[in-house]
Amino acid sequence: DKETGRELYEYFCECIRSKLLEMQCEIRSEELPKWYTRRRDYLSELDLEQKRQRQKHSKTDDNKQPFPTPDIPPQDIFRDGSKYSSWDENGFPMKDANGEELSKAATKKLKKIYDAHCKRHDKLKEQKKNNDDDSKSTNGDQNKGKTTGETGDNLAVKPPQPPPPMQWEGSLDPEFCHVVAGSFGKRQGLEFVSDMGPFVHSFQV
């Protein structure tokens, strides 16, 4: 759609200016502007986080056993009648859906998942217990020193600040390279003027 096209166009223009600014600072042995490095680091971290989220929500291979969430009791993680027909007192599967004993390889694989889940489950329980204790302690301290008109909103954690705005005009020297970007969605006029040879307009990004 048009809005997506506009975002891609603006991103393309930003990439061009970014490369030129880095080239300019490298050639002149200058440091990159602080706003640029902060913005670059922020966007890099944001991109990594988005990749982590995509990997986290990607489909699990059919041959792999997905890990259950740690809040599920260990005795319930294998209670699936479509896969198993018999379990021991701890909820560990003994026979498959056809009533046959599980192979040593399958048992070893499930045991590894079971043990790992038990650790995660115990860790979650311990964290909840500590959080409850901390919450009780914090609430008691707040009630002692609470003044009229004070609400929980004042104690809320502020979201991370957005990256600084782009400041190309004061950073990218037009004498080094003058970038002209037209308005998105309109017909653009383009003219090449050169008095330095046929390859003056060639550059690598």
Backbone as CSV, one residue per row, in Angstrom:
resi,resn,N_x,N_y,N_z,CA_x,CA_y,CA_z,C_x,C_y,C_z
1,ASP,0.830,-1.188,0.000,0.000,0.000,0.000,0.874,1.250,0.000
2,LYS,0.235,2.399,-0.118,0.977,3.649,-0.261,1.767,4.004,0.989
3,GLU,1.184,3.775,2.151,1.869,4.126,3.397,3.133,3.285,3.592
4,THR,3.048,1.998,3.262,4.224,1.139,3.359,5.301,1.598,2.384
5,GLY,4.873,1.984,1.182,5.816,2.489,0.193,6.519,3.751,0.674
6,ARG,5.750,4.628,1.339,6.351,5.850,1.873,7.404,5.532,2.934
7,GLU,7.083,4.581,3.833,8.025,4.203,4.880,9.299,3.610,4.282
8,LEU,9.151,2.773,3.251,10.317,2.189,2.606,11.169,3.247,1.916
9,TYR,10.501,4.193,1.298,11.221,5.276,0.615,12.011,6.110,1.619
10,GLU,11.380,6.476,2.733,12.056,7.273,3.758,13.202,6.486,4.393
11,TYR,13.000,5.179,4.565,14.064,4.344,5.110,15.242,4.265,4.141
12,PHE,14.953,4.172,2.843,15.998,4.148,1.821,16.807,5.441,1.853
13,CYS,16.114,6.578,1.961,16.806,7.868,2.019,17.675,7.963,3.267
14,GLU,17.182,7.450,4.391,17.958,7.479,5.631,19.203,6.613,5.514
15,CYS,19.077,5.455,4.867,20.234,4.571,4.679,21.310,5.249,3.832
16,ILE,20.899,5.941,2.764,21.847,6.646,1.905,22.583,7.716,2.703
17,ARG,21.832,8.509,3.453,22.450,9.579,4.236,23.361,9.013,5.329
18,SER,22.958,7.877,5.909,23.772,7.255,6.952,25.127,6.826,6.403
19,LYS,25.117,6.172,5.247,26.365,5.724,4.641,27.253,6.910,4.277
20,LEU,26.642,7.965,3.758,27.418,9.143,3.376,28.021,9.825,4.607
21,LEU,27.259,9.902,5.684,27.772,10.521,6.905,28.949,9.725,7.471
22,GLU,28.848,8.394,7.454,29.948,7.561,7.931,31.182,7.724,7.051
23,MET,30.964,7.816,5.734,32.090,8.039,4.817,32.725,9.399,5.068
24,GLN,31.905,10.401,5.281,32.396,11.758,5.525,33.273,11.808,6.772
25,CYS,32.790,11.206,7.863,33.542,11.216,9.117,34.816,10.388,9.008
26,GLU,34.760,9.303,8.254,35.937,8.460,8.094,37.014,9.173,7.290
27,ILE,36.617,9.817,6.195,37.584,10.511,5.342,38.207,11.704,6.065
28,ARG,37.402,12.395,6.857,37.883,13.589,7.559,38.417,13.269,8.955
29,SER,38.454,11.995,9.304,38.926,11.562,10.636,38.163,12.266,11.748
30,GLU,36.858,12.322,11.603,35.986,12.956,12.591,35.145,11.886,13.285
31,GLU,34.703,12.195,14.495,33.808,11.292,15.209,32.385,11.458,14.708
32,LEU,31.641,10.365,14.724,30.239,10.438,14.329,29.461,11.252,15.360
33,PRO,28.451,12.002,14.937,27.641,12.776,15.883,26.998,11.861,16.923
34,LYS,26.867,12.372,18.149,26.298,11.565,19.221,24.871,11.150,18.921
35,TRP,24.091,12.044,18.314,22.695,11.688,18.017,22.641,10.517,17.045
36,TYR,23.625,10.467,16.120,23.638,9.402,15.117,23.989,8.061,15.752
37,THR,25.031,8.052,16.609,25.432,6.790,17.239,24.345,6.277,18.178
38,ARG,23.679,7.181,18.908,22.597,6.762,19.792,21.436,6.184,18.989
39,ARG,21.114,6.842,17.903,20.008,6.358,17.057,20.368,5.027,16.400
40,ARG,21.597,4.902,15.938,22.030,3.665,15.292,21.995,2.498,16.281
41,ASP,22.514,2.719,17.500,22.517,1.666,18.513,21.101,1.273,18.905
42,TYR,20.226,2.278,19.026,18.831,2.001,19.397,18.147,1.152,18.329
43,LEU,18.319,1.527,17.065,17.667,0.792,15.977,18.264,-0.610,15.831
44,SER,19.565,-0.751,16.101,20.194,-2.070,16.027,19.622,-2.993,17.098
45,GLU,19.494,-2.456,18.313,18.939,-3.244,19.406,17.478,-3.594,19.133
46,LEU,16.741,-2.642,18.550,15.344,-2.895,18.208,15.227,-3.992,17.166
47,ASP,16.129,-3.978,16.186,16.117,-4.999,15.148,16.435,-6.375,15.732
48,LEU,17.407,-6.429,16.652,17.739,-7.698,17.291,16.572,-8.235,18.106
49,GLU,15.880,-7.343,18.815,14.740,-7.766,19.619,13.621,-8.309,18.739
50,GLN,13.392,-7.667,17.593,12.368,-8.152,16.671,12.737,-9.524,16.119
51,LYS,14.021,-9.745,15.870,14.461,-11.051,15.390,14.249,-12.111,16.468
52,ARG,14.536,-11.735,17.731,14.323,-12.689,18.833,12.852,-13.059,18.944
53,GLN,11.988,-12.061,18.799,10.556,-12.325,18.892,10.083,-13.219,17.756
54,ARG,10.610,-12.989,16.540,10.220,-13.837,15.408,10.673,-15.273,15.614
55,GLN,11.888,-15.431,16.150,12.374,-16.781,16.420,11.564,-17.444,17.523
56,LYS,11.162,-16.639,18.519,10.398,-17.172,19.641,9.042,-17.675,19.192
57,HIS,8.412,-16.959,18.248,7.069,-17.314,17.811,7.059,-18.148,16.528
58,SER,8.251,-18.543,16.056,8.300,-19.367,14.846,7.704,-20.745,15.140
59,LYS,7.251,-21.387,14.129,6.627,-22.696,14.298,7.658,-23.747,14.705
60,THR,7.285,-24.576,15.636,8.167,-25.636,16.118,8.116,-26.814,15.150
61,ASP,9.274,-27.360,14.874,9.338,-28.518,13.986,8.526,-29.673,14.551
62,ASP,7.837,-30.398,13.662,6.952,-31.473,14.116,7.706,-32.573,14.860
63,ASN,8.986,-32.748,14.529,9.757,-33.802,15.166,10.324,-33.394,16.522
64,LYS,10.149,-32.133,16.885,10.689,-31.655,18.153,9.593,-31.547,19.196
65,GLN,9.957,-31.816,20.438,9.010,-31.711,21.542,9.034,-30.269,22.050
66,PRO,7.935,-29.504,21.914,7.943,-28.122,22.388,8.025,-28.066,23.901
67,PHE,8.760,-27.083,24.407,8.889,-26.934,25.850,7.640,-26.278,26.414
68,PRO,7.031,-26.860,27.451,5.846,-26.261,28.068,6.234,-25.043,28.894
69,THR,5.252,-24.194,29.177,5.500,-23.024,30.002,5.786,-23.463,31.431
70,PRO,6.666,-22.737,32.138,7.105,-23.182,33.469,6.022,-23.184,34.529
71,ASP,4.870,-22.540,34.278,3.817,-22.518,35.299,3.035,-23.829,35.361
72,ILE,3.216,-24.706,34.369,2.503,-25.993,34.358,3.201,-26.961,35.312
73,PRO,2.488,-27.630,36.194,3.109,-28.618,37.098,3.791,-29.720,36.298
74,PRO,4.949,-30.191,36.759,5.687,-31.223,36.013,4.875,-32.482,35.745
75,GLN,3.986,-32.860,36.675,3.215,-34.092,36.480,2.159,-33.974,35.382
76,ASP,1.967,-32.752,34.857,0.929,-32.563,33.839,1.469,-32.319,32.432
77,ILE,2.772,-32.147,32.280,3.282,-31.734,30.967,3.179,-32.833,29.908
78,PHE,3.120,-34.092,30.329,3.013,-35.187,29.368,1.644,-35.874,29.400
79,ARG,0.660,-35.233,30.018,-0.683,-35.825,30.097,-1.431,-35.610,28.785
80,ASP,-0.950,-36.255,27.759,-1.548,-36.140,26.428,-1.950,-37.534,25.960
81,GLY,-3.251,-37.809,25.974,-3.744,-39.121,25.600,-3.530,-39.484,24.148
82,SER,-3.276,-38.471,23.306,-3.044,-38.773,21.890,-1.627,-39.275,21.636
83,LYS,-0.736,-39.104,22.636,0.648,-39.535,22.479,1.016,-40.667,23.435
84,TYR,0.425,-40.665,24.633,0.797,-41.638,25.654,-0.447,-42.267,26.269
85,SER,-0.264,-43.467,26.799,-1.400,-44.190,27.386,-1.149,-44.595,28.835
86,SER,0.070,-44.448,29.308,0.385,-44.850,30.675,1.463,-43.929,31.240
87,TRP,1.316,-43.572,32.525,2.260,-42.682,33.195,2.596,-43.240,34.578
88,ASP,3.738,-42.838,35.122,4.070,-43.254,36.484,3.476,-42.258,37.474
89,GLU,3.822,-42.393,38.776,3.223,-41.538,39.803,3.633,-40.071,39.662
90,ASN,4.714,-39.802,38.909,5.166,-38.428,38.705,4.662,-37.824,37.397
91,GLY,3.827,-38.574,36.702,3.299,-38.078,35.435,4.217,-38.305,34.262
92,PHE,5.265,-39.108,34.449,6.189,-39.396,33.357,5.633,-40.526,32.499
93,PRO,5.584,-40.357,31.166,4.982,-41.379,30.297,5.783,-42.679,30.268
94,MET,5.049,-43.793,30.288,5.663,-45.115,30.252,5.394,-45.842,28.940
95,LYS,4.195,-45.586,28.369,3.809,-46.261,27.128,3.259,-45.236,26.145
96,ASP,3.414,-45.524,24.854,2.897,-44.618,23.836,1.400,-44.808,23.656
97,ALA,0.806,-44.114,22.690,-0.641,-44.155,22.491,-1.129,-45.543,22.092
98,ASN,-0.245,-46.368,21.526,-0.616,-47.722,21.114,-0.418,-48.749,22.228
99,GLY,0.013,-48.284,23.391,0.210,-49.201,24.509,1.554,-49.887,24.521
100,GLU,2.476,-49.467,23.683,3.796,-50.077,23.631,4.778,-49.304,24.514
101,GLU,5.728,-50.042,25.099,6.733,-49.408,25.951,7.558,-48.414,25.135
102,LEU,7.869,-47.277,25.764,8.688,-46.288,25.079,10.119,-46.803,24.928
103,SER,10.741,-46.470,23.812,12.120,-46.890,23.584,13.059,-46.138,24.529
104,LYS,14.278,-46.647,24.661,15.248,-46.003,25.533,15.567,-44.595,25.045
105,ALA,15.653,-44.430,23.723,15.968,-43.114,23.153,14.852,-42.111,23.454
106,ALA,13.601,-42.565,23.297,12.464,-41.682,23.555,12.380,-41.337,25.044
107,THR,12.626,-42.338,25.899,12.593,-42.103,27.347,13.678,-41.117,27.760
108,LYS,14.860,-41.266,27.188,15.966,-40.373,27.511,15.651,-38.941,27.084
109,LYS,15.048,-38.796,25.923,14.701,-37.475,25.420,13.645,-36.806,26.298
110,LEU,12.617,-37.580,26.668,11.555,-37.031,27.511,12.062,-36.732,28.923
111,LYS,12.991,-37.567,29.405,13.562,-37.341,30.742,14.331,-36.023,30.780
112,LYS,15.011,-35.729,29.722,15.754,-34.476,29.646,14.806,-33.277,29.692
113,ILE,13.701,-33.376,28.949,12.698,-32.310,28.951,12.054,-32.194,30.333
114,TYR,11.755,-33.343,30.935,11.094,-33.358,32.245,11.978,-32.715,33.316
115,ASP,13.254,-33.087,33.346,14.164,-32.537,34.356,14.347,-31.034,34.174
116,ALA,14.477,-30.611,32.918,14.645,-29.176,32.650,13.399,-28.401,33.074
117,HIS,12.228,-28.991,32.825,10.990,-28.313,33.203,10.844,-28.227,34.713
118,CYS,11.242,-29.272,35.420,11.171,-29.239,36.882,12.001,-28.086,37.440
119,LYS,13.183,-27.869,36.871,14.035,-26.769,37.325,13.375,-25.422,37.036
120,ARG,12.818,-25.289,35.850,12.165,-24.028,35.490,10.930,-23.785,36.358
121,HIS,10.202,-24.858,36.633,8.995,-24.737,37.461,9.359,-24.338,38.897
122,ASP,10.378,-24.972,39.458,10.809,-24.643,40.822,11.345,-23.206,40.887
123,LYS,12.048,-22.803,39.844,12.587,-21.443,39.812,11.472,-20.415,39.761
124,LEU,10.419,-20.712,38.970,9.280,-19.809,38.879,8.563,-19.694,40.218
125,LYS,8.390,-20.815,40.902,7.741,-20.798,42.216,8.545,-19.963,43.209
126,GLU,9.864,-20.119,43.159,10.723,-19.345,44.062,10.640,-17.851,43.750
127,GLN,10.587,-17.512,42.457,10.480,-16.110,42.066,9.156,-15.510,42.530
128,LYS,8.075,-16.270,42.377,6.776,-15.780,42.818,6.759,-15.558,44.320
129,LYS,7.389,-16.483,45.051,7.440,-16.343,46.505,8.213,-15.101,46.899
130,ASN,9.358,-14.871,46.243,10.173,-13.690,46.540,9.447,-12.409,46.162
131,ASN,8.726,-12.453,45.026,7.986,-11.270,44.596,6.870,-10.937,45.573
132,ASP,6.201,-11.982,46.079,5.132,-11.756,47.066,5.697,-11.142,48.342
133,ASP,6.867,-11.651,48.758,7.493,-11.111,49.969,7.913,-9.666,49.758
134,ASP,8.490,-9.381,48.584,8.924,-8.017,48.287,7.736,-7.072,48.181
135,SER,6.640,-7.584,47.585,5.446,-6.763,47.423,4.859,-6.380,48.774
136,LYS,4.811,-7.344,49.695,4.287,-7.058,51.023,5.162,-6.025,51.739
137,SER,6.470,-6.193,51.612,7.392,-5.267,52.252,7.289,-3.876,51.652
138,THR,7.180,-3.804,50.312,7.090,-2.519,49.628,5.799,-1.806,49.965
139,ASN,4.692,-2.550,49.988,3.402,-1.946,50.312,3.393,-1.390,51.731
140,GLY,4.054,-2.122,52.633,4.105,-1.629,54.004,4.890,-0.336,54.107
141,ASP,6.007,-0.245,53.378,6.817,0.973,53.404,6.085,2.135,52.749
142,GLN,5.344,1.852,51.671,4.618,2.910,50.986,3.487,3.440,51.854
143,ASN,2.806,2.553,52.553,1.702,2.994,53.403,2.198,3.886,54.540
144,LYS,3.424,3.628,55.014,3.958,4.444,56.097,4.278,5.857,55.620
145,GLY,4.851,5.960,54.451,5.288,7.277,53.994,4.419,7.885,52.920
146,LYS,3.221,7.371,52.742,2.356,7.838,51.666,1.717,9.158,52.038
147,THR,1.701,10.103,51.114,1.085,11.408,51.335,-0.163,11.524,50.508
148,THR,-0.984,12.501,50.838,-2.250,12.698,50.144,-1.995,13.044,48.685
149,GLY,-2.759,12.394,47.786,-2.651,12.674,46.354,-1.619,11.821,45.654
150,GLU,-0.874,11.011,46.379,0.125,10.158,45.756,-0.531,8.879,45.280
151,THR,-0.280,8.492,44.021,-0.880,7.291,43.447,0.210,6.389,42.919
152,GLY,-0.209,5.170,42.561,0.742,4.205,42.019,1.299,4.637,40.682
153,ASP,0.571,5.536,39.989,1.053,5.981,38.688,2.366,6.737,38.812
154,ASN,2.578,7.413,39.975,3.807,8.160,40.160,5.008,7.239,40.271
155,LEU,4.766,5.982,40.665,5.847,5.031,40.866,6.052,4.125,39.666
156,ALA,5.260,4.306,38.619,5.357,3.443,37.445,6.686,3.659,36.733
157,VAL,7.209,2.589,36.173,8.458,2.677,35.434,8.188,3.306,34.071
158,LYS,8.960,4.310,33.745,8.762,5.002,32.479,9.266,4.141,31.330
159,PRO,8.551,4.172,30.196,9.009,3.397,29.044,10.309,3.970,28.498
160,PRO,11.109,3.175,27.792,12.365,3.685,27.244,12.127,4.830,26.279
161,GLN,13.027,5.800,26.318,12.895,6.970,25.470,13.160,6.605,24.012
162,PRO,12.424,7.230,23.070,12.667,6.961,21.656,14.017,7.518,21.232
163,PRO,14.557,7.062,20.116,15.875,7.556,19.679,15.792,9.031,19.312
164,PRO,16.914,9.750,19.353,16.900,11.168,18.982,16.514,11.335,17.518
165,PRO,15.894,12.461,17.166,15.490,12.678,15.776,16.701,12.829,14.865
166,MET,16.492,12.608,13.600,17.563,12.762,12.618,17.914,14.233,12.465
167,GLN,19.208,14.518,12.370,19.695,15.891,12.245,20.698,15.980,11.099
168,TRP,20.237,15.613,9.921,21.128,15.564,8.768,21.632,16.944,8.378
169,GLU,20.794,17.954,8.516,21.150,19.282,8.024,22.403,19.831,8.704
170,GLY,22.552,19.552,9.994,23.718,20.057,10.696,24.882,19.096,10.745
171,SER,24.715,17.892,10.179,25.755,16.873,10.267,26.361,16.522,8.912
172,LEU,25.527,16.348,7.915,26.016,15.963,6.590,26.372,17.223,5.808
173,ASP,27.651,17.409,5.543,28.150,18.611,4.876,27.790,18.576,3.395
174,PRO,27.030,19.572,2.907,26.660,19.575,1.479,27.859,19.714,0.560
175,GLU,28.992,20.225,1.078,30.193,20.320,0.258,30.828,18.948,0.049
176,PHE,30.544,18.025,0.994,31.035,16.664,0.822,30.129,15.909,-0.145
177,CYS,28.832,15.965,0.105,27.854,15.324,-0.784,26.487,15.953,-0.538
178,HIS,25.895,16.470,-1.561,24.583,17.107,-1.445,23.501,16.121,-1.878
179,VAL,22.634,15.735,-0.935,21.587,14.761,-1.207,20.267,15.485,-1.458
180,VAL,19.651,15.164,-2.573,18.345,15.731,-2.901,17.347,14.590,-2.989
181,ALA,16.349,14.585,-2.112,15.317,13.544,-2.105,13.969,14.195,-2.388
182,GLY,13.301,13.721,-3.411,12.014,14.300,-3.774,10.894,13.836,-2.862
183,SER,9.711,14.370,-3.079,8.536,13.989,-2.295,8.010,12.647,-2.782
184,PHE,7.629,11.803,-1.836,7.149,10.473,-2.201,5.803,10.570,-2.930
185,GLY,5.648,9.755,-3.956,4.367,9.646,-4.643,4.163,10.642,-5.772
186,LYS,5.160,11.491,-6.025,5.016,12.475,-7.105,6.091,12.242,-8.149
187,ARG,5.804,12.705,-9.370,6.774,12.558,-10.441,7.971,13.464,-10.159
188,GLN,9.170,12.896,-10.300,10.368,13.639,-9.956,11.148,14.008,-11.201
189,GLY,11.769,15.186,-11.127,12.660,15.604,-12.194,14.089,15.276,-11.805
190,LEU,14.861,14.671,-12.670,16.218,14.254,-12.366,17.159,14.762,-13.434
191,GLU,18.218,15.409,-12.994,19.186,15.960,-13.929,20.599,15.660,-13.438
192,PHE,21.446,15.175,-14.330,22.843,14.930,-14.021,23.693,15.994,-14.710
193,VAL,24.524,16.650,-13.925,25.443,17.644,-14.467,26.833,17.308,-13.987
194,SER,27.794,17.209,-14.905,29.141,16.809,-14.529,30.165,17.467,-15.423
195,ASP,31.266,17.881,-14.808,32.390,18.396,-15.594,33.688,17.711,-15.189
196,MET,33.549,16.502,-14.602,34.727,15.792,-14.077,34.885,14.402,-14.681
197,GLY,34.254,14.129,-15.789,34.435,12.831,-16.401,33.186,11.972,-16.315
198,PRO,33.179,10.852,-17.004,31.954,10.028,-17.122,31.580,9.263,-15.849
199,PHE,32.522,9.085,-14.906,32.223,8.248,-13.741,32.034,9.059,-12.455
200,VAL,31.833,10.347,-12.597,31.744,11.176,-11.411,30.501,10.849,-10.581
201,HIS,29.447,10.314,-11.227,28.214,10.028,-10.512,28.182,8.624,-9.934
202,SER,29.201,7.843,-10.157,29.220,6.464,-9.668,29.753,6.431,-8.245
203,PHE,29.002,5.805,-7.381,29.467,5.625,-6.007,28.858,4.347,-5.475
204,GLN,29.524,3.761,-4.505,29.106,2.478,-3.941,28.507,2.714,-2.567
205,VAL,27.319,2.107,-2.309,26.623,2.235,-1.012,26.625,0.877,-0.343
